[in-house]
Amino acid sequence: MNPQELSEQEIIRRQSMAEMRRLGIEPYPAAEYPVDAHSDEIKANFSDDLEPKRQVCVAGRIMSRRIMGKASFAELQDSKGRIQLYISRDEICPGENKDLYNVVFKKLLDIGDFIGVCGYVFRTQTGEISIHAQSLTVLSKSLRPLPIVKMKDGVRYDGFDDPELRYRRRYVDLVVNEHVKEIFLKRTKVYNSMREYFNQAGYIEVETPILQSIPGGAAARPFITHHNALDIPLYLRIADELYLKRLIVGGFEGVYEFSKNFRNEGMDRTHNPEFTCMEIYVAYKDYNWMMTFTEHMLEKICMDVNGTTEVKVGDNTISFKAPFPRVTMAQAIKEHTGVDIEGMDEDQLRDAAKRLGVEVDNTMGKGKLIDEIFGETCEGTYIQPTFITDYPIEMSPLTKRHRNNPELTERFELMVNGKELANAYSELNDPIDQYERFVEQMRLGEKGDDEAMIIDGDFIRALEYGMPPTSGMGIGMDRLVMLMTGQTAIQEVLLFPQMRPEKKAQTEDKEETETKEEK
């Protein structure tokens, strides 16, 4: 960094680092530090009656200090929380040289620096469980000051709260906003709970390609890259569905994958171009079985993560107690709009959409028109978990035809808090029907639908070898974590969400400010 760009605080910290080295103290030592305890466990297991006092070694950041002459207090933050330190000059500097305390601790160390402390656990006269330091080691010098969040009379001041900064500098956000770490700890619990549910059922976790020659398994616009050695275009995966179904053909009875998917689409509070999806496929099952399987899975996850089947998201309290209601798509549209779409052709659907104020265009086929009508008039009304079932065939090119109505498919989407959370089918395993569906998708692509699927010849070949009756389900993990942690923006549950380049963002913000000032 250019020295001219450094703040006064940054210059002082660099001078402190240099002074430590002059004193023979390395601010970034290479040796291992013998951490054997953490703040939460120390407090939970403390006993006033324990003799001799428990000896511990802890490490973490200095988050506050109260210098009191020959003795001081400091607050140390480790990966589990915070704990108070009592540091006596003569205890950590038993010889004649008192520089470690008088110079290093009092003058050269700063808020945010990493230190290691070994000592015994005791309770202060004010009743706070603390560590009486007997040795202190500098582990890492912080050259940038952390934001100092202050609390006074229950009110938070100078918080690191700006979303733009928080998402760009998540490493700072995690340090100063303790509740943020809890979100990501819960994210891990969600994954662990789901894996446990699948593994207990006997299903196998697998991995499939991210770079694909044909972007299949979903209707979405892909990211395109180029493989230099093969000199061919490749696509970042939009879904792993077609590969997982190949494994069912190959003889696996149940497979699942947590996959990073990429869709070259817009960004908002519920969409990120890179997202995590879980897809599972189970042979000899149908979408009715999958509904029951899914609702019990979500009930279990909610209990494992939150200790209850209810979560609070914004103003809504959502219950994941099984079973969930089941409503057909046609019933939902009729209930919310009064329009009966059953039997309508493309022109009639387009007219109905226009009467309802739904924006449509001539590139949309029947499936897209129905999807737009449902999305604009119905989707946002389903706050409690609800299975929307029996989608028109045009909307579902990978789904088995409905056993009672060939115009529909055996598909459901699970709506929660006004958004789709899961999507599932009785999988289409008729290779001739599947090929004809792909051909129809190509026609939609020729009409201008840039999300239409491409024919995957190898997948058709796999089906021709025979795939047993199968049900598959995909669930958006980021949206699930949002629900389980009560968040309303997807960026809150992604450690590093996609952002505009920093310089561009700053320029656009400046231009927006100048425009407002001119007005």
Salt bridges, closest charged atoms under 4 A:
GLU10 OE2 - ARG144 NH1 3.27
GLU19 OE2 - ARG22 NH2 2.67
GLU26 OE2 - ARG21 NH2 3.20
GLU41 OE2 - ARG54 NH1 2.87
ASP48 OD1 - ARG123 NE 3.02
GLU51 OE2 - LYS53 NZ 3.87
GLU75 OE1 - ARG82 NH1 3.00
ASP90 OD1 - ARG89 NE 3.22
ASP90 OD1 - LYS98 NZ 3.26
GLU91 OE1 - HIS132 NE2 3.40
ASP110 OD2 - LYS141 NZ 2.38
ASP113 OD2 - LYS141 NZ 2.91
ASP158 OD2 - LYS150 NZ 3.90
ASP161 OD1 - ARG156 NH2 3.14
GLU164 OE2 - ARG168 NH2 2.77
ASP173 OD1 - ARG166 NE 2.99
ASP173 OD2 - ARG170 NH1 2.75
GLU178 OE2 - ARG82 NE 3.34
GLU196 OE1 - LYS300 NZ 2.71
GLU205 OE2 - ARG195 NH2 2.85
ASP231 OD1 - HIS226 NE2 3.01
GLU241 OE2 - LYS245 NZ 2.91
GLU257 OE2 - ARG237 NH1 3.39
ASP268 OD1 - HIS271 ND1 2.84
GLU274 OE2 - LYS260 NZ 3.82
ASP286 OD2 - ARG403 NH2 2.94
GLU295 OE1 - ARG326 NH1 3.38
GLU299 OE1 - HIS296 ND1 3.78
GLU299 OE2 - LYS321 NZ 3.20
ASP304 OD2 - LYS300 NZ 2.53
ASP340 OD2 - LYS334 NZ 3.98
GLU346 OE2 - ARG350 NH2 3.18
GLU346 OE2 - LYS447 NZ 3.61
ASP347 OD1 - ARG350 NH1 3.72
ASP390 OD2 - HIS402 NE2 3.49
GLU394 OE2 - LYS366 NZ 3.70
GLU410 OE2 - ARG403 NE 2.46
GLU413 OE2 - ARG411 NH2 2.89
GLU427 OE1 - LYS245 NZ 2.65
ASP433 OD2 - ARG401 NE 3.19
ASP433 OD1 - ARG437 NE 3.13
GLU440 OE1 - ARG443 NH1 2.87
ASP449 OD1 - LYS368 NZ 3.96
ASP450 OD2 - ARG221 NH2 2.66
GLU451 OE1 - LYS368 NZ 3.32
ASP456 OD1 - ARG246 NH2 3.25
ASP458 OD2 - ARG246 NE 2.92
ASP458 OD1 - ARG461 NH2 2.75
ASP478 OD1 - ARG187 NH2 2.62
GLU492 OE1 - ARG166 NH2 2.78
GLU508 OE1 - ARG500 NH1 2.26
ASP509 OD1 - ARG500 NH2 3.69
GLU512 OE2 - LYS516 NZ 3.49
